[in-house]
Amino acid sequence: MKTFADKVIEFNKKLQFSGELPDGFEVMNPYLDNPETMMVMEEFYHKYYNDQNLRKFIVGINPSRHGAGVTGLPFTDTKRLEAVCGIQMNSARTHEVSSVFVYDMIAQYGGAEEFYKDMYINSPFPLAIVRKTKTGLLNANYYDDKKLFEAVKDFMIDSLKKHISLGVDTSEVFVLGKKNSEFISKLNEEAQLFERMTVLEHPRYIQQYKTKEKQLYIDKYILALKK
């Protein structure tokens, strides 16, 4: 029997987007761009997911180029990867705002081992999307542009179905970000993936704009996830 870890690793190894994107957008695949990302990703999933447990599913937007776009691990920059998970990444050093909130919440949940035993986090579009500008590359969300969403929609539904097949509970999905939830809701209507959705504020929004109320949001997350 394959473990949850085996199935996630297999999914990530096969991950490839070959569709046409609107002008100005491109996709970054960390697993192809950096050999160490694949090694770090395998070590992480073998450490926390080496079982056949059913997990609750937390859905982000798409990876940022400084977080999962480097480590291959949702909401995990190299700082948290090393300090909390004990996994070192030598080829990159990243700090990602969302990762700070997520790992502060994980600490209060009971720690990484406890959290990942219960939860699986990923994105409907599991690769980083960037927008090319005159000053360089900027992070982009799959919903930033109507044509972009149409270009990635079928891939997102397929990815969500593959995430579900890993062994996640479909009775409730936890969606990060209100705007994200509007689009996930559309996909859910079309593909009938989850019975109900619980929407939580996105970690980046909390960390950037609601720092003073951060503890309230951590409590909200933990109450929702542990019920």
C-alpha positions in Angstrom: 0.0 0.0 0.0 1.3 3.4 -0.9 1.6 6.0 1.9 0.3 9.5 1.7 3.9 10.6 1.2 4.4 8.3 -1.7 1.4 9.6 -3.5 2.2 13.3 -2.9 5.8 12.8 -4.1 4.5 11.0 -7.2 2.1 13.8 -7.9 4.8 16.4 -7.6 7.3 14.5 -9.8 4.7 14.4 -12.6 3.6 18.0 -12.2 3.8 19.9 -15.4 1.7 22.6 -17.0 1.9 22.8 -20.8 -1.1 25.0 -21.5 -0.9 28.4 -23.3 -1.0 31.4 -21.0 -1.9 35.0 -21.8 1.0 37.3 -22.8 3.0 38.5 -19.9 2.4 35.4 -17.6 4.6 32.4 -17.1 4.7 29.3 -14.8 7.6 28.3 -12.7 8.1 24.7 -11.7 10.4 24.4 -8.7 10.8 20.7 -9.1 12.3 21.1 -12.6 14.2 24.3 -11.9 16.2 23.1 -8.9 17.2 19.5 -8.2 17.5 20.2 -4.4 13.8 21.2 -4.3 12.9 17.6 -5.2 15.2 16.2 -2.5 13.8 18.6 0.2 10.2 17.9 -0.8 10.7 14.1 -0.6 12.4 14.5 2.8 9.5 16.6 4.1 6.7 14.3 3.0 8.5 11.2 4.2 9.0 12.9 7.6 5.4 14.0 8.1 3.2 11.9 5.8 4.6 8.4 6.0 1.2 6.8 6.7 -2.2 6.3 5.2 -4.2 8.7 7.4 -7.1 10.6 6.0 -6.4 14.4 6.3 -8.3 17.6 6.2 -7.5 19.7 3.0 -6.4 23.3 3.2 -6.5 25.0 -0.2 -4.3 28.1 -1.0 -4.2 30.1 -4.2 -0.9 29.2 -6.0 2.6 29.1 -4.7 4.7 32.3 -4.4 8.1 32.3 -6.0 9.7 32.8 -2.6 7.8 30.1 -0.7 6.7 26.9 -2.3 8.1 28.3 -5.6 11.5 27.5 -4.0 11.0 24.7 -1.5 8.2 22.9 -3.3 6.3 22.9 0.0 3.1 25.1 0.5 3.5 28.0 2.8 7.0 26.9 3.7 10.1 29.1 3.1 13.6 27.9 3.7 13.8 29.6 7.1 10.8 27.7 8.6 11.8 24.6 6.7 15.1 24.5 8.6 14.1 26.1 12.0 10.8 24.1 12.4 11.0 21.1 10.2 14.8 20.4 10.7 15.4 20.2 6.9 18.2 22.3 5.4 18.1 23.8 1.9 21.6 24.8 0.8 20.9 26.2 -2.7 18.4 28.9 -1.6 17.6 31.2 1.3 14.0 32.6 1.3 11.7 34.5 3.6 8.0 34.5 2.8 5.4 36.5 4.6 2.6 33.9 4.6 5.0 31.2 6.0 5.5 33.3 9.1 1.8 33.3 10.0 1.3 29.6 9.0 4.1 28.4 11.2 3.1 30.6 14.1 -0.3 29.0 13.9 1.2 25.5 13.5 3.2 26.1 16.7 0.0 26.8 18.6 -1.9 23.9 17.0 0.6 21.5 18.6 3.6 21.6 16.4 4.5 20.5 12.9 4.2 16.8 13.5 0.7 17.2 15.1 -0.5 19.6 12.4 0.7 17.6 9.4 -0.7 14.4 10.8 -4.1 16.0 10.5 -3.7 18.5 7.6 -2.7 18.5 3.9 -2.1 21.9 2.3 -1.8 22.6 -1.4 -3.1 24.8 -4.1 -5.6 24.3 -7.0 -2.9 25.6 -9.2 0.2 24.0 -7.6 2.9 25.8 -9.5 4.1 29.4 -9.2 2.7 32.0 -11.6 4.7 35.1 -12.4 3.9 38.2 -14.4 6.7 39.8 -16.4 7.1 43.5 -15.9 9.7 46.1 -16.9 11.3 45.8 -13.5 11.3 42.0 -13.3 9.1 39.2 -12.3 6.2 39.6 -9.9 4.0 37.0 -8.2 0.7 36.5 -9.8 -2.5 34.8 -8.6 -4.4 32.5 -11.0 -7.5 34.8 -10.7 -5.6 38.1 -11.4 -6.7 38.0 -15.1 -9.8 36.6 -16.6 -7.9 35.0 -19.5 -5.4 33.5 -17.1 -8.1 31.9 -15.1 -9.7 30.4 -18.2 -6.3 29.1 -19.3 -5.6 27.3 -16.1 -9.2 26.3 -15.0 -9.2 22.7 -16.4 -5.7 22.1 -15.0 -6.9 23.3 -11.6 -9.9 21.0 -11.6 -7.7 18.1 -12.6 -5.2 19.0 -9.8 -7.9 19.2 -7.2 -9.1 15.7 -8.2 -5.6 14.4 -7.9 -5.2 16.0 -4.5 -8.4 14.3 -3.4 -7.1 10.9 -4.5 -4.2 11.3 -2.1 -6.5 10.7 0.8 -8.2 13.9 1.9 -11.6 14.4 3.5 -14.0 15.9 1.0 -16.8 16.6 3.5 -15.2 20.0 4.2 -12.5 22.0 2.5 -10.7 24.9 4.1 -10.1 27.7 1.6 -7.6 30.5 2.2 -8.6 33.9 1.0 -12.1 35.3 0.2 -11.4 36.0 -3.4 -9.9 32.6 -3.8 -13.0 31.1 -2.3 -15.2 32.7 -5.0 -13.3 30.9 -7.7 -13.0 27.6 -5.8 -16.7 27.8 -5.4 -17.2 28.0 -9.2 -14.9 25.0 -9.7 -16.8 23.1 -7.0 -20.1 23.8 -8.7 -18.8 22.4 -11.9 -16.8 19.4 -10.7 -18.7 18.5 -7.4 -15.5 18.1 -5.4 -16.4 19.0 -1.8 -19.5 19.0 0.3 -18.9 22.3 2.0 -16.4 25.1 2.2 -15.0 26.9 5.2 -13.3 30.2 4.2 -10.4 31.6 6.3 -8.5 34.8 5.7 -5.3 34.4 3.7 -2.1 34.2 5.8 -0.5 37.0 3.7 -3.4 39.3 4.3 -3.3 38.7 8.1 0.5 39.0 8.3 0.6 42.2 6.2 -2.5 44.1 7.3 -3.8 42.5 10.5 -0.7 42.0 12.6 -2.3 43.5 15.7 -5.2 41.0 15.6 -2.9 38.1 14.6 -3.8 36.0 17.7 -7.5 36.3 16.9 -6.8 34.8 13.4 -4.7 32.0 14.8 -7.5 31.2 17.2 -10.0 31.3 14.3 -7.8 28.9 12.3 -7.3 26.4 15.1 -11.0 26.4 16.1 -12.0 25.8 12.5 -9.4 23.1 11.8 -9.9 21.2 15.1 -13.6 21.0 15.2 
